[in-house]
């Protein structure tokens, strides 16, 4: 594996060891979690989340998986993704996977909920996944929700936030977000310094079978366009993505971003008890009530 | 399969017959893809983009850019 961004060329065995050391150092240096804490890994069946779960298990962390079946039927996307997550868990001793089926539990799939709200699927998907992840973490007694966001994801998000100077989003973009009042679990992104192609290569070298097809709703996504822009920069100057994101993380640590003057108040939802900034009733419960469910 | 100087490049549903003797990176660029966005697999093993393509090679390209 050639990595001009790190001035490294490694054979397969040394490559996987290098990725695992890099993730271990990221977890420690950014204070994400400790070996004593229980982790809930959000797995999609894709390369990043399964690679992350593999790494965490190999590093000895107590990492259980959570798969959220979104009910996306195009080419069996959700079923295929779930099958990959389950096959992964079944082949790793001690790996426990919890599956939440959105339609079975809440009466509607993500595409149906989005149609009911008159919004894009991605908007509803993000909100529903955050809700289910936090609820599963609380109910299961997990200290941290861990997601497979990689460096390209984070750099593309940072570029979007920079382009529009979205100050609220910039203040909340972080490799680790501490737990907050009313039961909002800590969130961490241990792959945040791992390039997307490094994560994919890790999965391939380790023989991890992951879903190759893309979510049908991601076609034409702005995040892909921003990743392509960053790849153009990276081609001209290897390491640009890493410096861009790492510079932001260090600036955060040095206090470059002032705390929000009027931080949103987090309270417990009157209906479900989950944390919310949306007032008395959380956005998730309001969505279900509008659909005639509760 | 083409003559014994060609190799096959596959990406999703697409397939190209290409000349052997060039690097995988060159072949990726030649078919209009971004080398940054794909990894190359030959005989079920990840191979470097600087690898020279041999006659009758079958190279599978895997997308590494996810959206969402």
Boltz contact constraints between the chains, C-beta under 6 A:
constraints:
  - contact:
      token1: [A, 2]
      token2: [B, 48]
      max_distance: 6.0
  - contact:
      token1: [A, 196]
      token2: [B, 64]
      max_distance: 6.0
  - contact:
      token1: [A, 197]
      token2: [B, 64]
      max_distance: 6.0
  - contact:
      token1: [A, 200]
      token2: [B, 39]
      max_distance: 6.0
  - contact:
      token1: [A, 200]
      token2: [B, 64]
      max_distance: 6.0
  - contact:
      token1: [A, 201]
      token2: [B, 39]
      max_distance: 6.0
  - contact:
      token1: [A, 201]
      token2: [B, 46]
      max_distance: 6.0
  - contact:
      token1: [A, 204]
      token2: [B, 46]
      max_distance: 6.0
  - contact:
      token1: [A, 205]
      token2: [B, 46]
      max_distance: 6.0
  - contact:
      token1: [A, 215]
      token2: [B, 68]
      max_distance: 6.0
  - contact:
      token1: [A, 218]
      token2: [B, 67]
      max_distance: 6.0
  - contact:
      token1: [A, 218]
      token2: [B, 68]
      max_distance: 6.0
  - contact:
      token1: [A, 221]
      token2: [B, 67]
      max_distance: 6.0
  - contact:
      token1: [A, 223]
      token2: [B, 67]
      max_distance: 6.0
  - contact:
      token1: [A, 224]
      token2: [B, 65]
      max_distance: 6.0
  - contact:
      token1: [A, 224]
      token2: [B, 67]
      max_distance: 6.0
  - contact:
      token1: [A, 227]
      token2: [B, 65]
      max_distance: 6.0
  - contact:
      token1: [A, 231]
      token2: [B, 36]
      max_distance: 6.0
